[in-house]
Amino acid sequence: MFTFKACMMAGVAACCLSLPATAAGLWCTGKILQHYMSENGEFFIRPDWRNDWVQLCNLNSDWRGITPQVCATFFATAKTAVTTKTGTTVAYWDRPGAPAPAACNIVPTYQQAPTPGYLMLGE
């Protein structure tokens, strides 16, 4: 025989079990030491947390879902960070078929870099 309390607990449990799992993420904070853009619009940063080149986006075409408009904002943010020596945070999320990197110092480099969730000025 079910009591009201048992029914409520079963309802709460069913509700909780139906919620989607939250995506894991990685937040890499530090200074951008350098940045550059290739002739085809690929935009790269060299952050102190990786000390190698990491692609963020492409100013000429969509890159892994990041539009050139968003890339222009990333470019302006990175340029400001380098000029003012202000720290930044780059976020990486789990994506279908591409989990977030396990640590900032092993983020894949160049075109193998994961898609950033955001680039934030300030740490």
Secondary structure as GFF3:
##gff-version 3
##sequence-region A 1 123
A	DSSP	alpha_helix	4	17	.	.	.	ID=ss1
A	DSSP	beta_strand	25	37	.	.	.	ID=ss2
A	DSSP	beta_strand	42	47	.	.	.	ID=ss3
A	DSSP	beta_strand	54	58	.	.	.	ID=ss4
A	DSSP	alpha_helix	68	84	.	.	.	ID=ss5
A	DSSP	beta_strand	87	93	.	.	.	ID=ss6
A	DSSP	three_ten_helix	104	106	.	.	.	ID=ss7
A	DSSP	beta_strand	116	121	.	.	.	ID=ss8
###
